[in-house]
């Protein structure tokens, strides 16, 4: 039997403060600790630590709420490239720029010589 007793504390807000979305809380935590961060409900596999209490899990499905403190933001502890949560693409959030400046659109241009 655990000496900690039943878990009664559940935090509604992610790390970073009240009123933040889970995604924003995860981004702020990532900037603060320098590790990829994800939030509860995202389907991502690997070794994670709670950003609030450092409780560690080896996750295989959706990230849970921390069973120790109720936090929903998790830091990825694995090596290698940042994992991509199921249902997302690696390109999400990437801004594409044209190599030679702004794109110019012209109408009625013939492509045949």
ABEGO torsion letter per residue (X at the ends): XBAAEBBABBBABBBGEBGBBAAAAAAAAAAAAGBBBBBBGBBBBEBBBBAAAGBBBBBABBBBBBAAAGBABBBBABBEBBBBBBGBBAABGBBBBBAAEBBBBBBGBBABX
